[in-house]
Amino acid sequence: MTLKKNKHYSSFLLLLILASQTLTGCYSFRGASLDPNLKTLQVQNFVMQAAGGPANLTLTFNEKMKEYFQRNTSLKMTNFNPDLMFEGSIVGYEVEAKAPTSSDKGGLNRLTIRVQVKFTNAKDENKNFDQEFSFYQDFPQNQTLSTVEKDLIPKIFDQIVLDIFNKTAGEW
């Protein structure tokens, strides 16, 4: 009886190991695979070309970009002759009233941030682009922008950086 149990256990364990190796071998991030010729990345300091926003807005965006690409790729940051380079500017920081109430006041306000990104792939210039990315977050009309900025900006930047990553990773 013991031999039969060990045989079933061994078969189960072998099947489990094979399944985990198969799943691990097939994994790719969002369907993108990094070209093995790409080794380095540079994120130039984005500049502010929009009115409004906190003084550290571009610094926050720059750090989000660097952190995301370092965490999700094997690319190394460099300041000299990068394989991939991102540069650009924050071109919009706007608040507008949305969802008006019966008293013609906005029930919600919307903060929208727009970022112009120039992407250069030194290994394949056909993959270069210059495109605007934007995202927004709504907040209640009874709250001021200064009280919600610290919570909204990271959420907006997280989505913009993800969109940029997906645009570039989809091209690898």
C-alpha positions as CSV (number, residue, x, y, z in Angstrom):
1,M,0.0,0.0,0.0
2,T,2.8,2.4,0.9
3,L,4.4,1.9,-2.5
4,K,1.2,2.7,-4.3
5,K,0.7,5.9,-2.3
6,N,4.3,7.0,-3.0
7,K,3.8,6.3,-6.7
8,H,0.7,8.5,-6.8
9,Y,2.4,11.2,-4.8
10,S,5.4,11.1,-7.1
11,S,3.2,11.3,-10.2
12,F,1.3,14.2,-8.7
13,L,4.5,16.0,-7.7
14,L,6.0,15.5,-11.2
15,L,2.8,16.8,-12.8
16,L,2.8,19.9,-10.5
17,I,6.5,20.6,-11.4
18,L,5.8,20.3,-15.1
19,A,2.8,22.6,-14.9
20,S,4.6,25.3,-13.0
21,Q,7.6,25.2,-15.4
22,T,5.2,25.4,-18.4
23,L,3.4,28.4,-16.9
24,T,6.6,30.2,-15.9
25,G,8.1,29.6,-19.4
26,C,5.1,31.1,-21.1
27,Y,4.8,34.2,-19.0
28,S,5.3,37.6,-20.8
29,F,4.3,41.0,-19.5
30,R,1.0,42.0,-21.2
31,G,2.0,40.1,-24.3
32,A,5.2,42.1,-24.8
33,S,8.7,40.7,-24.9
34,L,11.8,42.8,-24.5
35,D,14.1,42.8,-27.5
36,P,17.4,41.3,-26.3
37,N,19.3,44.1,-28.1
38,L,17.8,46.7,-25.8
39,K,19.9,47.2,-22.7
40,T,19.7,50.8,-21.6
41,L,17.1,53.5,-21.0
42,Q,17.1,57.2,-20.3
43,V,14.3,59.3,-18.9
44,Q,15.2,62.9,-19.6
45,N,13.8,65.4,-17.1
46,F,10.4,66.3,-18.3
47,V,9.6,70.1,-18.2
48,M,6.6,72.0,-17.1
49,Q,4.8,73.8,-20.0
50,A,1.4,74.1,-18.2
51,A,0.1,76.6,-15.8
52,G,-0.8,75.4,-12.4
53,G,0.1,72.3,-10.4
54,P,2.5,71.8,-7.5
55,A,6.1,72.9,-7.9
56,N,7.4,69.3,-7.8
57,L,5.0,68.0,-10.5
58,T,7.7,67.2,-13.1
59,L,10.0,65.6,-10.5
60,T,7.2,63.4,-9.4
61,F,6.5,62.3,-13.0
62,N,10.2,61.7,-13.8
63,E,10.6,59.5,-10.7
64,K,7.4,57.5,-11.5
65,M,8.7,56.8,-15.1
66,K,12.1,55.7,-13.9
67,E,10.7,53.6,-11.1
68,Y,8.2,51.8,-13.3
69,F,10.6,50.9,-16.1
70,Q,13.3,49.8,-13.6
71,R,10.7,47.6,-11.8
72,N,9.2,46.1,-14.9
73,T,12.1,45.6,-17.3
74,S,15.7,44.5,-17.2
75,L,16.8,47.8,-18.8
76,K,19.5,49.8,-17.0
77,M,19.3,53.6,-16.5
78,T,22.0,55.5,-18.3
79,N,22.8,59.1,-19.2
80,F,25.0,58.2,-22.2
81,N,23.9,56.8,-25.6
82,P,20.7,55.0,-24.4
83,D,18.9,52.4,-26.5
84,L,15.6,53.9,-25.5
85,M,15.0,57.5,-24.5
86,F,11.9,59.3,-23.1
87,E,11.7,63.1,-23.1
88,G,8.9,65.6,-23.0
89,S,6.8,67.9,-21.0
90,I,3.7,68.3,-18.9
91,V,1.5,70.3,-21.3
92,G,-1.8,70.4,-19.4
93,Y,-2.9,70.7,-15.8
94,E,-6.6,71.5,-15.9
95,V,-9.5,71.5,-13.5
96,E,-13.1,71.7,-14.8
97,A,-16.5,71.2,-13.4
98,K,-18.3,68.0,-14.3
99,A,-21.7,66.6,-13.4
100,P,-23.6,69.8,-12.7
101,T,-26.3,69.8,-10.0
102,S,-29.7,71.3,-10.2
103,S,-28.3,74.6,-8.8
104,D,-25.9,74.8,-11.8
105,K,-23.0,74.0,-9.6
106,G,-20.6,71.3,-10.5
107,G,-21.3,68.1,-8.5
108,L,-17.8,66.9,-9.4
109,N,-14.6,68.5,-10.5
110,R,-12.1,66.8,-12.8
111,L,-8.4,67.2,-12.7
112,T,-6.8,66.3,-16.0
113,I,-3.0,66.1,-16.6
114,R,-1.6,65.9,-20.1
115,V,1.9,64.8,-20.9
116,Q,3.7,65.1,-24.3
117,V,6.1,62.2,-24.7
118,K,8.8,61.8,-27.3
119,F,10.1,58.2,-27.4
120,T,13.3,57.4,-29.3
121,N,14.4,53.8,-30.0
122,A,18.0,53.9,-31.1
123,K,17.9,50.4,-32.4
124,D,14.8,50.8,-34.5
125,E,13.7,54.3,-35.5
126,N,10.4,52.9,-36.9
127,K,9.2,52.5,-33.3
128,N,9.8,56.2,-32.4
129,F,6.8,58.3,-31.5
130,D,5.8,61.8,-30.3
131,Q,2.4,61.5,-28.6
132,E,0.3,63.1,-25.9
133,F,-0.9,61.0,-23.0
134,S,-3.6,62.1,-20.5
135,F,-5.7,60.9,-17.7
136,Y,-8.0,62.4,-15.1
137,Q,-9.5,61.9,-11.7
138,D,-12.8,63.3,-10.4
139,F,-13.3,64.8,-7.0
140,P,-16.3,66.2,-5.1
141,Q,-17.2,69.8,-5.8
142,N,-17.2,70.6,-2.0
143,Q,-13.4,69.8,-1.8
144,T,-10.7,72.1,-3.0
145,L,-8.0,71.0,-5.4
146,S,-5.3,71.7,-2.9
147,T,-6.8,69.2,-0.5
148,V,-7.1,66.4,-3.0
149,E,-4.0,67.0,-5.2
150,K,-1.7,64.8,-3.1
151,D,-4.1,61.8,-3.7
152,L,-5.1,62.4,-7.3
153,I,-1.8,63.2,-8.9
154,P,-0.2,59.8,-8.1
155,K,-3.2,58.0,-9.5
156,I,-3.2,60.0,-12.7
157,F,0.5,59.6,-13.1
158,D,0.3,55.8,-12.5
159,Q,-2.2,55.5,-15.4
160,I,-0.2,57.8,-17.7
161,V,3.0,55.9,-17.0
162,L,1.2,52.5,-17.6
163,D,-0.2,53.8,-20.9
164,I,3.3,55.0,-22.0
165,F,4.8,51.6,-20.9
166,N,2.1,49.7,-22.8
167,K,2.7,51.8,-25.9
168,T,6.4,51.2,-25.9
169,A,6.4,47.6,-24.6
170,G,3.8,46.7,-27.3
171,E,6.4,47.9,-29.8
172,W,9.3,45.7,-28.5
